[in-house]
Amino acid sequence: MAIDHAAKRRKLLWSLYSGTVEPAAGDLAAYLDTNVQQIMARLNKKHLQYSLTSVEVSRKYDLTMRDVISHYEPRVASYHLARFLSSSCRESALWSTVVPTEPVFTIAPQKFSYLLAFQIGSRIPGSQLWRSNCDCGLSLVTDPCHVYSCERRYPHDRVKIQLAHFCRAAGLIPTVEPLHTCHGPCQPDLAIPDLEHSGKTLLVDFTTADPSAVSHLNRGSAKSYHVAWKHVEQEKQRKYLGNFDVSQFSFLPVAMESSGRWSRGLFRFYGQVKAFARLNRIQDFVRHSAFVERWRKVIAVVFRVSQVICLESLVGSLSSAVSRRVAVEG
């Protein structure tokens, strides 16, 4: 039954991309890479949202994506498997909402093709024209999708600002990049007074993790859902240990994986803020439920849009003059 379920969604994905019911010969990655102009010209906003909803609304989302990739790319590398595990969550499925009815989340069709490529593990359109290595030195021949997780360009700052906005919407008064809270090299992203009702100020440090990075693969991220975010949160805990006054501050590391999965720390932080809003600002149950859902979507979608912005920046430094001209004309 699960196989039939996944096969149905594989056909829906193919129909969405190619306009035909049955998969053609060859792999989906190559098709997307060579036909992106025709694909994006064929998709309008209403059809795209409906089709992606049909594909993604499923408890078997992780099985579906595994089946899609294994069907078109039989030799699946471990770093692809790690990304698939990371992608099997509600926040990851929200990549499609960057083509929404709200102007704040609007994204150009050509840019949206980058997210299509990332979601199915395909080559990024035009990446064959890049040079072989990223600015950080890692190979883009082996893994072009590294551009979504390059630490030099990752959308850390944009997500940090959205977390601060979330706190303010709940009635809190956060301080972004607070000074004089920690010793040594530690610099938290947010300081929120008395969020935990303990009289202490909560220090929050946001970080990102690519489950397909070698360090996470060595710990088993291709076999388990929680390896990458757990590792980076543990590293943050060790970094901050002993570097702040425990009588005045408490510390919470939060993380997101490159395909959108939230860490346990981020879920805890999100829950604390929404509970504060429920008690102190939004008493009505219906309004509070709408507040909670809206901000879950905002945080997840801003992360996705930020990835594309950072990707464009990286493309500009990786592409030749010819490939940059093609991108502009496209």
N, C-alpha and C positions, 0 to 999 in steps of 0.2 A: 504494500500500500504506500509506503514511504517513497519507494522508487517511482511509482506512477505519479505521485504528488510532485516529486522533483522534476520528472520528465515533463509534466505539464508546464511547469514554470520555466524550464529550459526552452520549450517551444515559444512561450510568451516572450521571453527575452529575445529569442531569435527573431520573432515576428516584429518586435519593437524596433530592432536594429535594421533588419533587412527588408521588411515588408512582405516576406514570404512565410508560409506556414511551416514548412519543413526545413531543417538545417541543410545548407548546401555543403558540398565537399570542402574540406579545409577547416581551419580552426577559426573560432570567433575572434581571437586576438588579431589575426591577420586581416580579417574582414573589417573590423573596426578601424584598424590602422590605415587601411587603404581607401576606405569609403566614408570617412567621417563627414565630408561635406554633404554627401547625399543623405546620410543618416540624419544629420541635424536639420537639413532643409525639409525633411519629411515630417519632423516632429513638431507639433504645436503644443503649447502649454497644457491645454485641457487634455489632449490625448496622452501626453507624456505622464501627467499625474495619474490618470486613470490606469494606464498600463503598468506603471511602477507599483501602484497600490495592489494590483492584482498579483504581481510577481512577489511582493515582499511581505504582505500581511500573512504571516504563517509562523506557527511555533516551530516549524521544521526549517527555518531560514538557514541555519548552518548546514543542514543536510543538502538543501537546495543548492547553495553556492558550491559546496564540495562536488556535487554531481555535475554542475555546469562546467567547472574547470576540468574535472577528470575526464569529461566527455570530449572536450576539445583539445586538451593538452594532457595526454596520457602520462607523461613523465613529470609529475608534479614535484617541484623542489620543496625542501623542508621550509624555506622561508615563505613560500606561498601558503603552505599548510598553516603556518603560524598566523599569517594574516587572516586566513579563513576562520580559524577559531576565534580570533579577536573580533571578526566581523559579525559573529552570531549573537547580536544583542540589539535591543530597541534603538539605542543611540546610533549604532552603526547604520541601521536601516534608514535613518533620517537624512542620509546623504541626498535622497531624491527631493527633499523639501527645499532645496536651494532654487527650485523652479516653482515658486509659490504664488499665491494671490496677494501677498503682502510685498509692497515695493522694497522694503528693507532687505528682503532675502532674494531679490532678483539677481540672476546671473546670466551672462550671455551664453547662447547655445554652444559656441565654440569652446568656451571654458567648461561648460557642463560635460563635454566629451572627455575631459581629463578625469572627471569623477567616474564616468562610466568605465573608463579604462582601469582606473584603480580598483573599482569594485569587483571586476571580473578577472583581475590579475593580468590584464592585457598590457601591451606596450602603450605608452603614452603617444598619441598622434604626433608625428614629427620627430620623435625621439631618435630615429635612425640617423638624423642629421646632426645630433649632438656629438661633441667629442667624447672620448672613452671614459673620462673620469670626472667626478664632481669636484667642486672647489675644495671640498674637505679631503679629497684624495681617494675616495671609494669608487669602485668600478660601477659605471652606468651600463656597461655592456651586459654584465651578469644580471643586474637588477635595476632597470630604469626607474622603478617605483620608489627607489631610495629617495628621490626628490621630495616625497611627501613626509619624510622623516629626518631630513638633514638637520642636524642641531643648529647649524649656522643660520637657518632661515625659517625655523619652525614657528607656528603662530602663537607662541607663548604669551606675548604682550596683549594680543587682542582678546584672548580668553580671560586673562587676568582682569582686564577692564570690565568684561561682561560679568564676572563673578562679583566685582564691586557694585555694578549696577543692580544685580540681583539682591544684594544685601540692602541697598538703599530702598529698593522697591518694597522690601519687607519691613522697613522702618528702622533699620540699623544704620550706624554711622561708621563705615569702614575707612581706614586710612590705607592708601595705596603706597607700597614701598616705604613703610614706616622707618624712621631713623631712631637710633639709640635704643633698640629693643634687644639686639643680640651682640655678642662679642665675636671677634675674629672676622672671617670672610662671609659669615652668614648674613643674608639679606632676605627677609620674608617678603612675599608679595602683598599680603594684606594683614592688617591688624584690626580685630573686631572686638570692641569692649563688651565684656560680660555676655557673650553669646551663649555660654554654657551655664549661666546663672551661678557661677562660682566666685564672682568678684574678680576673676582674672581676665586678662585680654588674650583672646585666641589669636595666635600667629599662624597664618596659612601660607604655605609655599607650594605653588603649582608647578608641575613638571610634566613632560611628555615622554612616551616610550614607544619604540618601534619593536613589536614582538618578533620581527624577522632579523633583528640585529644579532650578530654572532654571539654576543655575551648572553642574550636571552635564549637563543637556540641551544647553547651549551647547557642551559638549565632546564630544557625541555619545553620551550614555548610552542613547539610544533605538535605537542601532545596534550597540553593543558591550557585552560582558559586564563589562568590568573598569574602566570609566571612573570610577564613583563611589568605589569603595574605593581605587583607585589615587590619585585626587586627594586624598582626605582623609589618606591615609598620607604623601603628599608634603608636604602642609601641616604635618603633625606633625613631619616630619624638618626642615623649614625652621625651625619654631618652636624646636626643641630644639638646633639647630646652634650650637655654641659656648657652650652654657649648662650643660654638665656637664664634669667632669674625665675626660678620655678615658683616663687612666692607671688610674682606679678603676672607671669605669662604661662600659657599652655601652648603646645605646638601640634599642628595637624598637617601632614603632607597630603596633597591631593594630586591625582594624575589622570591623564587620558592617554589611551593607546592610539596609534596612528590611524586606525580604522574606526575610532570613535568610542571604544569601550571605556566606561568609567571605572575608576578604581574604587575600592571599598572606602577609602578616605573621602573621595569626592561624593559618593553616595551619603556618607555620614554628614558631611558639610551641608549638602543640599537638604537633607532631612532636618538638620538643626535650624537652618534659615527658614524653611517653610513652616516649621513648628513655631518659631518666633513670630512669624507673620500671622499665624492662626490665633495666637494668644494676644498679640499686641496691636494688630492692625486690621486684619480681615476676619471679622467674626462670622460673616455669612458663609455657610458651607459651600454653596454653589460658586460664589465669587472666589473663594479660596481655592477650590478645585480647578477653576479656570486659570488662576494665578500660577498654581503649581505646574499645570500642563504647559502653559505658555512658556515659562522659564526653562523647563526641561528642554523644550524645542529650541528656544533661543540659544542656550548654551551649546547644544549639539550642532545646530546649523551654523552658528558663527565659527565654530571650529572647522567645519567643512569649507565655508567660504574663505576663511583665512588660509587654509591649505592651498586653495587655488591661487590666491593672491601671492603667496610665497613661491608657489610653483612658477608663476609668470616671471617673478623676479629672477629665479634661478635659470629659467629658459633663456632670459635675456643675456645672461653671462655664459651660457653653454653653447648657444646656437651660433652658427656661422652667419655671415651677412645675408647669404641666400636664404637660409631657413628663417631668419627673422623677417625677411621681406615676404616670404610665403605666409607666415603667421599673421602678418598685418593685412595682407590681401585677402586672407581667408576670413 
